[in-house]
Amino acid sequence: MRVAIIGGGPAGLYTGYLLRRAFPDAQIDIVEQNPENVTWGFGVVFSDSALDFLREDDPETHDAIVPHMEMWRDLTLDMKGEKVVIDGVGFAAIGRLHLLQLLTERARAVGLDPKFGTVISDLDAYKDYDLIVGADGLNSLVRQSGDFGTSLEYLDNKFAWYGTTKRFDTLTQSFRESRLGRFNAHHYRYSDDMSTFIVETDGATWKAAGFEGMDAATTKQVCEEIFADVLDGEPLVANNSVWRNFPKLWNETWYNGNRVLLGDSLHTAHFSIGSGTRLAMEDAIALVKALTDNSGDVATALPAYQAARKPIVEKIVTAANLSAHWYEDFVANMDLPAWEFADRYIRRAGRIDDERLRKLAPRFMAGLEAYRG
């Protein structure tokens, strides 16, 4: 079997690693346009339960990655300085570059040789391959090469992904009222000396604040001023930290002929639920399982992959979209008292009721019930 994996992010590297273990004699080519050890962004976050899939399906990779993660048990909402802690909502985080390096090591350990810094404009070189895997992200060349029933729209809110040398005890959402309007920061530590710091605001505030015509250095300075009390004087660190609109991508069909999609080339999940990288790696597991169960027969494996995996992903993406739309209106929600705001926040994806909250976050629920009187 000859397999071309287009994209050397977490999805592509992990797919290659799993395929080599399942099919030792297969020819597996991984092609990535970025140079090795280069990526944008900072840390990526997983819910603690999201790591269960890796522990169950691939304990060796789980044990290789988890020691490098920062972990914590609570989530904190900081509403203009008034903090509400939601216990029992655990997370783990790791630097995106570090995760890529660990997965590259895993791929090389099984004899693969990812080709970094290799830009391709078409798939002609792989026309005789048995399988072409599209792990090439939002602007996927593989997806553009066939009919996958694609839908793509962009949310209105603007966000910029920074890092900071300020370490935070928990994943925290800091909501601030400033002279320029209302802003939110999603921030969490991902290493001994760094944290992710995502700044977000609605489109109208972003435009009125003058960010559209502002250079990168001034933009960073303004964001530091808005969150000065949160950062405690520590600077923001930029890495391609431009303002973006989150893309909602979905594909009704996951394969076309011998071409198959996974990860961000197939679907996106809003960063507020911390599931993008998890979904990509779970896609890889599901794809390789389908190929293994069907003895490497691509024609039967790809429909099996879609049938088994799609319903699971739809549920997670639906929850992510509900969460995303809550954030689209976070500016209006900031008029609520802190406890009521926190209550709406934790229920934003439509999957939590009082009974589940009592089990998941007993201290938070006790505080909420005291607030309710």
C-alpha positions as CSV (number, residue, x, y, z in Angstrom):
1,M,0.0,0.0,0.0
2,R,1.2,3.5,-0.9
3,V,-0.1,6.3,1.2
4,A,0.5,10.1,0.8
5,I,-0.2,12.2,3.9
6,I,-0.5,15.9,2.9
7,G,0.1,17.9,6.1
8,G,2.6,17.4,8.9
9,G,0.6,18.8,11.8
10,P,-0.7,16.6,14.7
11,A,-3.2,14.9,12.4
12,G,-0.8,14.0,9.7
13,L,2.1,13.0,11.9
14,Y,0.0,10.8,14.1
15,T,-1.8,9.2,11.1
16,G,1.6,8.3,9.7
17,Y,2.8,6.8,13.0
18,L,-0.3,4.7,13.4
19,L,-0.3,3.5,9.8
20,R,3.4,2.4,10.0
21,R,2.6,0.4,13.1
22,A,-0.5,-1.2,11.5
23,F,1.1,-1.7,8.0
24,P,4.9,-2.1,8.4
25,D,5.4,-2.8,4.7
26,A,3.4,0.3,3.4
27,Q,5.1,3.2,1.7
28,I,4.1,6.2,3.7
29,D,5.0,9.8,2.6
30,I,4.3,12.8,4.9
31,V,4.6,16.2,3.2
32,E,4.5,19.4,5.2
33,Q,4.8,22.9,3.7
34,N,6.2,24.6,6.9
35,P,9.9,24.1,7.8
36,E,10.5,21.7,10.7
37,N,10.3,23.3,14.2
38,V,8.2,26.2,12.8
39,T,4.5,26.8,13.7
40,W,2.2,29.6,14.6
41,G,0.4,29.9,17.9
42,F,1.4,28.9,21.4
43,G,-0.2,26.2,23.7
44,V,-3.0,23.8,22.9
45,V,-5.4,22.6,25.5
46,F,-7.2,19.3,26.1
47,S,-9.9,18.6,28.7
48,D,-8.6,16.0,31.1
49,S,-11.3,13.5,29.9
50,A,-10.1,14.1,26.3
51,L,-6.8,12.4,27.1
52,D,-8.7,9.2,27.9
53,F,-8.8,8.3,24.2
54,L,-5.1,8.4,23.9
55,R,-4.6,6.3,27.1
56,E,-7.0,3.7,25.9
57,D,-5.9,3.5,22.2
58,D,-2.2,4.3,22.3
59,P,-0.7,4.2,25.8
60,E,2.8,4.5,24.5
61,T,2.1,7.9,22.8
62,H,0.0,8.9,25.9
63,D,3.0,8.2,28.1
64,A,5.4,10.1,25.8
65,I,3.3,13.2,25.7
66,V,1.6,13.5,29.1
67,P,4.8,14.1,31.2
68,H,5.3,17.3,29.1
69,M,1.9,18.7,29.9
70,E,0.7,21.3,32.4
71,M,-2.4,20.1,34.3
72,W,-5.0,21.7,36.6
73,R,-8.4,20.8,38.0
74,D,-10.4,24.1,38.1
75,L,-11.6,26.7,35.6
76,T,-11.8,30.4,36.7
77,L,-14.1,33.1,35.4
78,D,-12.8,36.6,36.1
79,M,-15.6,39.0,35.6
80,K,-14.1,42.5,35.9
81,G,-12.0,41.4,38.8
82,E,-14.7,39.3,40.6
83,K,-13.6,35.6,40.3
84,V,-15.8,32.5,40.3
85,V,-14.1,29.2,40.3
86,I,-15.7,26.2,38.6
87,D,-14.2,23.1,40.2
88,G,-13.9,19.7,38.5
89,V,-13.4,21.0,35.0
90,G,-9.8,19.7,34.5
91,F,-7.5,20.5,31.6
92,A,-4.1,19.7,30.3
93,A,-2.0,21.9,28.0
94,I,1.2,21.6,25.9
95,G,3.0,23.9,23.6
96,R,1.9,23.4,20.0
97,L,5.5,23.3,18.8
98,H,6.5,20.8,21.5
99,L,3.6,18.6,20.6
100,L,4.7,18.6,17.0
101,Q,8.2,17.8,18.0
102,L,7.1,14.8,20.1
103,L,4.9,13.5,17.3
104,T,7.7,13.9,14.8
105,E,9.9,11.9,17.1
106,R,7.2,9.2,17.2
107,A,7.0,9.1,13.4
108,R,10.8,8.9,13.0
109,A,11.0,6.2,15.6
110,V,8.9,3.9,13.4
111,G,11.1,4.7,10.3
112,L,9.1,7.5,8.7
113,D,10.8,10.6,7.2
114,P,8.5,13.6,7.1
115,K,9.4,16.0,4.3
116,F,9.2,19.5,5.9
117,G,9.4,22.7,3.9
118,T,7.8,21.1,0.9
119,V,5.1,23.1,-0.9
120,I,2.9,21.2,-3.4
121,S,0.4,22.9,-5.7
122,D,-1.4,19.8,-7.0
123,L,-1.6,16.1,-6.3
124,D,-0.2,14.8,-9.6
125,A,2.8,13.2,-7.9
126,Y,0.5,11.0,-5.9
127,K,-1.9,9.9,-8.7
128,D,-0.8,6.3,-8.5
129,Y,-1.0,6.1,-4.7
130,D,-3.6,3.9,-3.0
131,L,-4.6,6.5,-0.5
132,I,-4.2,10.3,-0.2
133,V,-4.9,11.7,3.3
134,G,-5.8,15.3,3.6
135,A,-4.4,16.5,6.9
136,D,-3.5,19.9,5.5
137,G,-5.8,22.2,7.5
138,L,-8.4,24.8,6.7
139,N,-7.1,25.6,3.2
140,S,-6.7,21.9,2.4
141,L,-5.5,21.2,-1.1
142,V,-6.9,17.6,-0.8
143,R,-10.3,19.0,0.0
144,Q,-10.2,21.4,-2.9
145,S,-9.3,18.5,-5.2
146,G,-12.7,16.8,-4.8
147,D,-16.4,17.1,-3.9
148,F,-16.8,16.7,-0.1
149,G,-20.0,18.7,0.5
150,T,-18.1,21.5,2.1
151,S,-19.6,24.3,4.1
152,L,-17.5,27.1,5.5
153,E,-18.5,30.3,7.3
154,Y,-16.7,32.7,9.6
155,L,-17.9,33.9,13.0
156,D,-18.1,37.7,13.6
157,N,-15.9,37.9,16.7
158,K,-12.3,38.8,16.3
159,F,-9.5,37.0,18.2
160,A,-5.7,37.2,18.3
161,W,-3.6,34.4,19.6
162,Y,-0.7,35.6,21.8
163,G,1.5,34.1,24.4
164,T,2.8,35.5,27.7
165,T,5.5,34.8,30.2
166,K,2.9,35.2,33.0
167,R,1.9,31.8,34.4
168,F,-1.7,31.1,35.4
169,D,-2.9,28.7,38.0
170,T,-5.9,27.5,35.9
171,L,-7.5,28.0,32.6
172,T,-9.1,31.4,33.1
173,Q,-11.5,33.6,31.2
174,S,-10.9,37.3,32.0
175,F,-13.6,39.7,30.9
176,R,-12.8,43.3,31.0
177,E,-14.5,46.7,30.4
178,S,-12.0,49.2,28.8
179,R,-12.1,52.6,27.2
180,L,-12.3,50.8,23.9
181,G,-15.1,48.5,24.8
182,R,-15.5,45.0,26.2
183,F,-12.9,42.3,25.7
184,N,-12.3,38.7,26.8
185,A,-9.0,36.8,27.3
186,H,-8.7,33.0,27.3
187,H,-5.5,32.2,29.1
188,Y,-3.7,29.1,30.5
189,R,-0.2,28.0,31.2
190,Y,1.3,25.3,28.9
191,S,4.9,25.1,30.1
192,D,7.1,26.1,33.0
193,D,7.5,29.7,31.7
194,M,4.8,30.3,29.1
195,S,1.0,30.7,28.8
196,T,-1.4,31.0,25.9
197,F,-3.3,34.3,25.9
198,I,-6.1,34.7,23.3
199,V,-7.7,38.1,23.1
200,E,-11.2,38.3,21.8
201,T,-13.9,40.9,21.1
202,D,-16.9,41.4,18.9
203,G,-16.6,42.8,15.4
204,A,-18.2,46.1,16.2
205,T,-15.9,46.8,19.1
206,W,-12.9,45.7,17.1
207,K,-13.7,48.1,14.3
208,A,-14.6,51.1,16.6
209,A,-11.4,50.6,18.5
210,G,-9.4,51.2,15.3
211,F,-7.7,47.8,15.2
212,E,-8.3,47.6,11.4
213,G,-5.7,50.2,10.7
214,M,-3.4,49.4,13.6
215,D,0.1,47.9,13.1
216,A,1.1,44.7,15.0
217,A,3.3,46.4,17.6
218,T,0.5,48.9,18.5
219,T,-2.1,46.2,18.6
220,K,0.0,44.2,21.1
221,Q,0.5,47.3,23.2
222,V,-3.2,48.1,23.3
223,C,-4.1,44.5,24.3
224,E,-1.5,44.7,27.1
225,E,-3.1,47.8,28.4
226,I,-6.6,46.3,28.3
227,F,-5.4,43.3,30.4
228,A,-2.7,45.0,32.4
229,D,-4.2,43.8,35.7
230,V,-4.4,40.2,34.4
231,L,-0.8,40.2,33.1
232,D,0.7,41.8,36.2
233,G,3.2,43.7,34.1
234,E,4.3,40.7,32.0
235,P,4.4,41.3,28.2
236,L,2.4,39.6,25.5
237,V,4.5,37.6,23.1
238,A,3.5,37.6,19.4
239,N,3.9,34.8,16.8
240,N,1.8,35.6,13.7
241,S,-0.6,37.1,16.2
242,V,-3.0,38.8,13.8
243,W,-6.7,39.3,14.2
244,R,-8.7,36.4,12.9
245,N,-12.3,35.3,12.6
246,F,-13.0,31.7,13.6
247,P,-13.9,29.4,10.7
248,K,-16.8,27.0,11.0
249,L,-15.9,24.2,8.6
250,W,-17.9,21.0,8.0
251,N,-17.9,18.4,5.2
252,E,-20.8,16.1,4.7
253,T,-18.7,13.6,2.8
254,W,-15.4,12.6,4.3
255,Y,-13.8,10.8,1.4
256,N,-13.8,11.1,-2.4
257,G,-12.4,8.1,-4.3
258,N,-9.1,7.4,-2.6
259,R,-8.9,10.8,-0.9
260,V,-9.9,11.2,2.7
261,L,-10.0,14.1,5.1
262,L,-9.3,14.4,8.8
263,G,-8.6,17.1,11.4
264,D,-9.0,20.8,10.5
265,S,-9.2,19.9,6.8
266,L,-12.5,18.1,7.6
267,H,-14.1,20.0,10.5
268,T,-13.3,22.7,13.0
269,A,-14.3,23.0,16.7
270,H,-14.2,26.4,18.4
271,F,-11.2,26.9,20.6
272,S,-13.5,27.5,23.7
273,I,-14.0,23.8,24.2
274,G,-10.4,22.7,23.6
275,S,-11.1,19.9,21.2
276,G,-9.5,20.7,17.9
277,T,-6.2,18.7,18.4
278,R,-8.0,15.9,20.2
279,L,-10.5,15.5,17.3
280,A,-7.7,15.4,14.8
281,M,-5.8,12.7,16.7
282,E,-9.0,10.7,17.2
283,D,-9.8,11.0,13.5
284,A,-6.3,9.4,12.8
285,I,-7.1,6.5,15.2
286,A,-10.5,5.9,13.6
287,L,-9.1,6.1,10.0
288,V,-6.3,3.6,10.8
289,K,-8.7,1.3,12.6
290,A,-11.0,1.2,9.6
291,L,-8.1,0.4,7.3
292,T,-6.9,-2.3,9.7
293,D,-10.4,-3.8,10.1
294,N,-10.7,-4.0,6.3
295,S,-7.2,-5.4,5.7
296,G,-6.0,-2.2,4.0
297,D,-8.7,-2.2,1.4
298,V,-9.3,1.5,0.8
299,A,-12.6,1.2,-1.0
300,T,-14.3,-0.4,2.0
301,A,-12.3,1.3,4.7
302,L,-13.1,4.9,3.9
303,P,-16.9,4.4,4.1
304,A,-16.4,2.5,7.3
305,Y,-14.3,5.4,8.7
306,Q,-17.0,7.9,7.9
307,A,-19.8,5.7,9.2
308,A,-18.1,5.1,12.6
309,R,-16.6,8.5,13.2
310,K,-19.0,11.1,11.7
311,P,-21.8,10.7,14.3
312,I,-19.3,11.1,17.2
313,V,-17.7,14.2,15.7
314,E,-21.1,15.8,14.9
315,K,-22.0,15.8,18.6
316,I,-18.8,17.4,19.6
317,V,-18.9,20.0,16.8
318,T,-22.5,20.8,17.6
319,A,-21.5,21.5,21.2
320,A,-18.6,23.6,20.0
321,N,-20.8,25.6,17.7
322,L,-23.2,26.3,20.6
323,S,-20.2,27.4,22.7
324,A,-19.0,29.6,19.9
325,H,-22.3,31.4,19.5
326,W,-22.4,32.1,23.3
327,Y,-19.0,33.8,22.8
328,E,-20.4,35.8,19.9
329,D,-22.7,37.5,22.5
330,F,-20.4,37.6,25.5
331,V,-20.4,41.4,25.3
332,A,-24.1,41.5,26.2
333,N,-23.7,38.8,28.8
334,M,-21.2,40.9,30.7
335,D,-24.2,43.0,32.0
336,L,-25.1,40.0,34.2
337,P,-24.0,39.5,37.8
338,A,-20.9,37.3,38.1
339,W,-22.7,34.2,39.4
340,E,-25.4,34.4,36.8
341,F,-22.9,34.9,34.1
342,A,-20.9,31.9,35.3
343,D,-24.1,29.8,35.4
344,R,-24.9,30.7,31.8
345,Y,-21.3,30.1,30.8
346,I,-21.0,26.6,32.1
347,R,-24.3,25.6,30.4
348,R,-23.5,27.3,27.1
349,A,-23.1,24.0,25.1
350,G,-26.4,22.6,26.3
351,R,-25.0,19.5,27.9
352,I,-25.0,20.3,31.6
353,D,-28.0,20.5,34.1
354,D,-28.1,21.0,37.8
355,E,-27.8,17.3,38.6
356,R,-24.7,16.9,36.5
357,L,-23.2,20.1,37.9
358,R,-23.6,18.8,41.5
359,K,-21.5,15.8,40.6
360,L,-19.0,17.6,38.3
361,A,-18.5,20.8,40.3
362,P,-19.9,20.5,43.8
363,R,-18.2,23.6,45.2
364,F,-19.4,25.8,42.3
365,M,-22.9,24.4,42.6
366,A,-23.0,25.1,46.3
367,G,-22.0,28.7,45.6
368,L,-24.5,29.0,42.9
369,E,-27.3,27.7,45.0
370,A,-26.3,30.1,47.8
371,Y,-26.4,33.0,45.3
372,R,-29.9,31.9,44.2
373,G,-31.0,32.0,47.8
